[in-house]
Amino acid sequence: MTRTGPTKADDTRQPATPPVPPVTPSPTGTVQPRRATGFAFNRPVIICLCYLLVFFVGFTPLVGIALAYIFRGEPHEPWEAVQYRYLIRTFWIGASGFAFVALAVLALAYEEGVAAAVAGLLALIVVVLFTARTIYAFVKAVGNEPLPRAATLLI
């Protein structure tokens, strides 16, 4: 009669090694491992964080837009090009929105109650749009994903 179960030789198995993550070649020719899970700290994420820090430090979107233009000119992954376009557009939407709010305040300055209400509503819309676009880009950048509609003016 033959045994079909494990033998003593099977008891000396090596412990399982973790799987090797897939690698992604970068445009510069180096191979960088892609994280399957966790926080991917890449260049578009840095720009998003600069944009979101506007609520604590006022000048950080200027740093973010400068980085976006600098990073756009350097070698990068194809999905990053879409991110840069979207983030640059997000900055200019926010900047032009706040310029419009300032002009609305100046135009309606003679009617104090109306000016405050209109300016407050417009400023709220601009803040919500800027924040929503930045968070959306942040979520996609963490996953190394392109944005499906980078040319849109909304989200």
Stockholm file with secondary structure:
# STOCKHOLM 1.0

chainA/1-155         MTRTGPTKADDTRQPATPPVPPVTPSPTGTVQPRRATGFAFNRPVIICLCYLLVFFVGFTPLVGIALAYIFRGEPHEPWEAVQYRYLIRTFWIGASGFAFVALAVLALAYEEGVAAAVAGLLALIVVVLFTARTIYAFVKAVGNEPLPRAATLLI
#=GR chainA/1-155 SS CCCCSCCGGGGGCCCCCCCCCCEEECTTSCEEECCSSSCCCCHHHHHHHHHHGGGTSTTHHHHHHHHHHHHHHSCCCHHHHHHHHHHHHHHHHHHHHHHHHHHHHHHTTTSHHHHHHHHHHHHHHHHHHHHHHHHHHHHHHHTTCCCTTTTCSCC
#=GC SS_cons         CCCCSCCGGGGGCCCCCCCCCCEEECTTSCEEECCSSSCCCCHHHHHHHHHHGGGTSTTHHHHHHHHHHHHHHSCCCHHHHHHHHHHHHHHHHHHHHHHHHHHHHHHTTTSHHHHHHHHHHHHHHHHHHHHHHHHHHHHHHHTTCCCTTTTCSCC
//
